[in-house]
């Protein structure tokens, strides 16, 4: 198959999973995301130069075609031009991920967080966290200096996703303490999902047989875990489960609120949330180099993030599939003094390459060797059972 044939195959994949887009919109999205993955950057000039060579077209023609994809209809040339409506693609993006999910796995972890780009933009994102990475499936872009509450934006993002997940699934929604709010807890429960929200330990709680006391008193020593059904916050009480945990590898303890029964949840699951930070790194300096964008219009950035999300989905799915097929490591063949044995007594190093980076390497290797390009699949790792944060090397 020619390399143009590989591009065409990717176009078919994008059209299949994002039917909300018109054929021309899906075609350019496929070109954009394919170019970003191969070039390793979202820079317009670099991607246009690559695609021009592959497609046998003039670079300036390809460049203008890519630029206009993020524009509103009024700024484009021609009577047939339409604006890409990103919000209608969120449910389809999540369905795309779940379409490549194993049929016997009915658990999903979503992380909420905000990332900024200097004083220009704040992006509120909902991401699927997977094998140390994060795939954006819903987002909104605001001006960084714009005043106003985030609540309506989060509610809108949730509204675009709920129909994508079967009712029987367990969906964990993780957020750091900066995003905690009672309405967020209640809204997630209303959706049939499970909040897993970190809080500051300066509040108070009570159990059925005790009066209110400081939350941080549930941990008696510098390490340990605790869980129980409680009423949190004396002023605005919330009945929920409180999970707490602290180990020697972390400076601060985790205090988590959830609606799950204490015996059905583990405080260490909150470690999945940290993967969204790796996802933001992949979008910026560790991957697509989005921090160099010259865009100034938040609406155009929202459309462009669909390119980055599709490229990330492809990379991480291929990288995860490759990681699954790696031979299992063992200490049996290592000398007793090997550094890996010493390190294993502390935090385990589960991966030397992120799925994001491994995915790109696997795709490039296929191109060089003339092999068909994999479109990947997802096979989640078991949720953690011990209190640590995994480390991933570049």
C-alpha positions in Angstrom: 0.0 0.0 0.0 1.3 3.5 -0.9 1.7 6.1 1.8 -1.2 7.9 0.2 -3.2 4.8 0.7 -2.4 5.0 4.5 -3.7 8.5 4.6 -6.8 7.4 2.8 -7.4 4.6 5.3 -7.1 7.1 8.2 -9.6 9.3 6.5 -12.1 6.3 6.5 -11.5 5.8 10.2 -12.1 9.4 11.1 -15.3 9.6 8.9 -16.6 6.4 10.5 -16.2 7.6 14.1 -17.1 11.3 13.6 -20.2 11.1 11.4 -21.3 14.5 12.7 -18.7 16.2 10.5 -19.3 16.7 6.8 -17.1 14.7 4.4 -14.9 17.7 3.6 -14.5 18.5 7.4 -13.7 14.9 8.3 -11.2 14.7 5.4 -9.2 17.8 6.5 -9.4 16.6 10.1 -7.9 13.3 9.1 -5.1 15.1 7.1 -4.4 17.4 10.0 -4.2 14.7 12.6 -2.2 12.3 10.4 0.3 15.1 9.7 0.6 16.0 13.3 1.3 12.4 14.3 4.0 11.8 11.7 5.7 15.2 12.0 5.4 15.2 15.8 4.3 18.8 16.1 1.1 20.7 15.4 2.9 23.5 13.6 1.0 24.5 10.6 3.9 25.1 8.3 5.6 21.8 9.1 2.5 19.7 8.7 1.6 21.5 5.4 5.1 20.8 4.1 4.8 17.2 4.9 1.3 16.7 3.5 2.2 18.6 0.4 5.0 16.1 -0.3 2.9 13.1 0.4 -0.1 14.2 -1.5 1.8 15.8 -4.4 0.2 19.2 -3.8 1.5 22.7 -3.4 2.4 23.5 0.2 0.6 26.8 0.2 -2.6 25.1 -1.0 -2.5 22.5 1.7 -1.5 25.2 4.3 -4.6 27.3 3.5 -6.8 24.3 3.6 -5.6 23.3 7.0 -5.8 26.9 8.3 -9.4 27.4 7.2 -10.5 24.2 9.0 -10.5 26.0 12.4 -12.1 29.2 11.0 -15.7 30.2 11.2 -17.8 30.0 8.0 -17.8 33.8 7.5 -14.0 33.9 7.3 -13.7 31.1 4.6 -13.9 31.4 0.9 -16.8 29.9 -1.1 -20.5 29.6 -0.6 -20.4 26.0 0.6 -18.1 26.6 3.6 -19.4 25.7 7.1 -18.2 26.1 10.6 -17.0 23.0 12.4 -19.2 22.5 15.5 -16.9 20.9 18.0 -19.5 20.2 20.7 -21.4 17.7 18.7 -18.2 15.6 18.4 -17.7 15.1 22.1 -20.0 12.1 22.4 -18.6 10.6 19.3 -15.1 10.9 20.5 -15.9 9.1 23.7 -17.8 6.4 21.7 -14.7 6.1 19.5 -12.6 5.3 22.6 -15.2 2.8 23.9 -15.5 1.2 20.5 -11.9 0.1 20.8 -12.3 -0.8 24.5 -12.3 -4.5 25.5 -15.9 -5.9 25.8 -15.1 -7.4 29.2 -14.0 -4.1 30.8 -16.8 -1.9 32.0 -14.9 0.6 34.1 -13.8 4.0 32.9 -11.9 6.8 34.6 -12.5 10.4 33.5 -10.4 13.3 34.9 -11.4 16.9 35.0 -8.8 19.7 35.0 -7.9 23.0 33.6 -4.7 24.0 31.6 -3.6 27.4 30.7 -1.6 28.9 27.9 0.1 32.0 29.3 -2.4 34.9 29.6 -4.3 33.9 26.5 -6.4 30.8 27.2 -7.8 28.5 29.9 -8.9 25.1 28.7 -11.4 23.2 30.8 -11.0 19.5 29.7 -12.6 16.1 30.4 -10.2 13.4 29.5 -10.1 9.6 29.5 -7.1 8.6 31.5 -5.4 5.5 30.2 -2.0 3.9 30.9 -0.3 7.0 32.1 -1.8 9.2 29.4 -4.9 11.3 28.9 -7.2 11.6 25.8 -9.3 14.7 25.7 -12.9 13.9 24.9 -14.6 17.2 25.8 -13.3 20.7 26.4 -14.1 24.4 26.3 -11.6 27.3 25.8 -12.0 30.6 27.6 -9.8 33.7 27.6 -7.4 33.4 30.6 -8.5 36.9 31.8 -12.2 36.2 31.4 -14.2 36.5 34.6 -17.1 34.2 35.3 -18.1 30.9 36.9 -16.9 27.6 35.4 -19.9 25.7 36.5 -22.0 26.2 33.3 -19.1 25.1 31.2 -18.6 21.9 33.1 -22.3 21.1 33.1 -22.3 21.6 29.3 -19.4 19.3 28.9 -21.0 16.6 31.0 -24.2 16.9 28.9 -22.3 16.2 25.8 -20.9 12.9 27.1 -23.4 11.0 29.2 -25.2 9.3 26.3 -21.9 7.7 25.2 -21.4 5.4 28.2 -23.7 2.4 28.8 -25.6 2.6 32.0 -24.1 -0.6 33.5 -20.6 0.9 33.4 -18.7 2.2 36.4 -17.5 5.7 35.6 -15.1 7.4 38.0 -14.9 11.2 37.7 -11.7 12.5 39.3 -10.8 16.1 40.1 -8.2 17.9 42.2 -9.1 19.9 45.3 -9.1 23.2 43.3 -12.2 22.0 41.4 -14.1 20.6 44.4 -17.6 21.9 44.8 -20.8 20.4 46.2 -22.7 21.0 43.0 -20.0 19.0 41.1 -20.3 16.1 43.5 -24.1 16.1 43.2 -24.1 16.5 39.4 -21.8 13.5 38.9 -24.0 11.4 41.1 -27.1 12.6 39.2 -25.5 11.3 35.9 -25.1 7.8 37.5 -21.4 8.2 37.6 -19.2 8.3 40.7 -17.4 11.4 42.0 -13.8 11.0 43.2 -13.0 14.5 44.4 -10.0 15.5 46.4 -10.6 18.0 49.2 -8.5 20.1 51.5 -8.1 18.7 55.0 -9.0 21.9 56.8 -12.7 21.0 57.0 -14.6 18.9 59.5 -16.5 15.6 59.4 -18.5 13.4 61.7 -19.4 9.7 61.8 -22.7 8.4 63.1 -21.4 7.9 66.6 -19.0 10.9 66.9 -19.2 14.7 66.9 -17.5 16.8 64.3 -13.7 16.8 64.2 -11.0 17.9 61.8 -10.7 15.8 58.6 -7.0 15.3 58.9 -7.5 13.4 62.2 -8.6 10.3 60.4 -5.0 9.4 59.8 -3.3 8.6 63.1 0.3 8.5 61.8 2.5 9.7 58.9 1.3 6.8 56.8 -1.8 4.7 56.5 -5.3 4.6 54.9 -8.8 5.1 56.3 -12.3 5.0 54.9 -15.8 5.4 56.2 -19.3 6.7 55.7 -19.4 10.3 57.1 -21.0 13.6 57.0 -18.5 16.2 55.8 -18.5 19.9 56.3 -20.4 21.4 59.3 -21.8 24.4 57.6 -23.1 22.7 54.4 -23.3 19.0 55.3 -22.7 16.4 52.7 -23.3 12.7 53.3 -20.7 10.6 51.5 -17.8 8.3 51.8 -14.4 9.7 53.0 -11.2 8.0 51.9 -7.9 9.0 53.2 -4.4 7.8 52.5 -0.7 8.8 53.0 2.5 7.1 52.3 6.2 7.9 52.7 6.6 8.8 49.0 4.1 11.7 49.1 4.4 15.1 50.9 0.7 15.4 51.5 -2.1 13.0 52.3 -5.0 12.4 50.0 -8.6 13.1 51.2 -11.2 11.9 48.8 -15.0 12.3 48.7 -17.1 9.8 46.8 -20.6 8.3 46.7 -19.2 4.7 46.5 -19.4 2.6 49.6 -16.1 2.7 51.6 -15.6 -1.1 51.1 -16.1 -0.7 47.3 -13.5 2.1 46.7 -9.7 2.6 47.2 -8.1 5.9 47.9 -5.2 4.9 45.6 -7.6 5.2 42.6 -7.1 8.9 42.9 -3.6 8.3 41.4 -5.3 7.9 38.0 -6.1 11.6 38.0 -2.4 12.4 37.8 -2.3 11.0 34.3 -4.2 14.0 33.0 -1.1 16.1 33.8 0.8 13.8 31.4 -1.9 14.4 28.9 -1.4 18.2 29.1 2.4 17.7 28.8 1.8 15.7 25.6 -0.3 18.5 24.1 2.5 21.0 24.9 6.2 20.7 25.3 6.3 16.9 25.6 4.4 16.3 22.3 2.4 18.5 20.0 4.1 21.8 21.0 0.7 23.5 21.2 2.3 26.2 23.4 3.7 27.8 20.2 0.3 28.5 18.7 -0.3 32.0 17.4 -4.1 31.6 17.6 -5.9 34.3 19.6 -9.5 33.4 19.1 -10.8 30.8 21.7 -13.5 29.5 19.3 -10.8 28.6 16.8 -8.7 27.0 19.5 -11.7 24.8 20.5 -11.9 23.6 16.9 -8.1 23.0 16.7 -8.2 21.0 19.8 -10.3 18.4 17.9 -7.2 17.8 15.7 -5.0 17.3 18.8 -7.6 15.1 20.5 -7.9 12.8 17.4 -4.1 12.7 17.0 -3.7 11.8 20.7 -6.3 9.1 20.5 -4.5 7.4 17.7 -1.1 7.7 19.2 -2.1 6.5 22.7 -4.2 3.6 21.3 -1.3 2.4 19.2 1.2 2.9 22.0 -1.0 1.1 24.5 -1.4 -1.9 22.1 2.3 -2.0 21.6 2.9 -1.9 25.4 0.5 -4.8 25.9 2.6 -6.9 23.6 5.9 -6.2 25.4 7.4 -9.3 27.1 6.8 -9.3 30.8 9.8 -8.1 32.8 11.2 -10.3 35.5 13.9 -10.0 38.2 14.9 -13.6 37.9 17.6 -13.1 35.4 19.1 -10.1 37.0 22.1 -10.1 39.3 21.3 -9.6 43.0 23.1 -6.2 42.9 21.3 -4.9 39.8 19.9 -1.4 40.2 16.4 -2.6 39.2 16.2 -4.8 42.3 17.1 -1.9 44.6 14.7 0.4 42.9 11.9 -2.1 43.1 11.8 -1.6 46.9 10.6 1.9 46.3 8.3 3.2 43.5 8.0 0.7 40.7 8.9 2.0 37.3 6.1 0.6 35.2 7.1 2.1 31.8 10.2 3.6 30.3 8.3 5.0 27.4 4.8 6.6 27.6 2.1 5.1 25.4 2.0 8.5 23.7 5.7 8.3 22.6 5.7 4.6 22.0 2.7 5.0 19.7 4.5 7.5 17.5 7.6 5.3 17.4 5.5 2.3 16.3 3.8 4.3 13.6 7.1 5.7 12.3 8.6 2.3 12.3 5.7 0.9 10.2 6.1 3.7 7.7 9.9 3.1 7.3 9.6 -0.7 7.0 6.6 -0.6 4.7 4.2 -2.2 7.2 0.5 -1.3 7.4 -0.2 1.3 10.0 -2.0 0.1 13.1 -5.0 2.1 14.3 -4.6 0.6 17.8 -7.0 -0.6 20.4 -7.4 0.0 24.2 -6.7 -2.4 27.0 -6.8 -0.6 30.3 -4.5 -1.6 33.2 -6.1 -2.9 36.4 -6.9 0.0 38.7 -4.2 0.4 41.4 -4.4 -1.3 44.7 -1.5 0.4 46.4 -0.9 4.0 47.2 1.7 5.3 44.9 2.1 7.5 41.7 3.5 5.7 38.8 6.5 7.2 37.1 6.9 7.4 33.4 10.1 8.3 31.6 10.0 10.1 28.3 
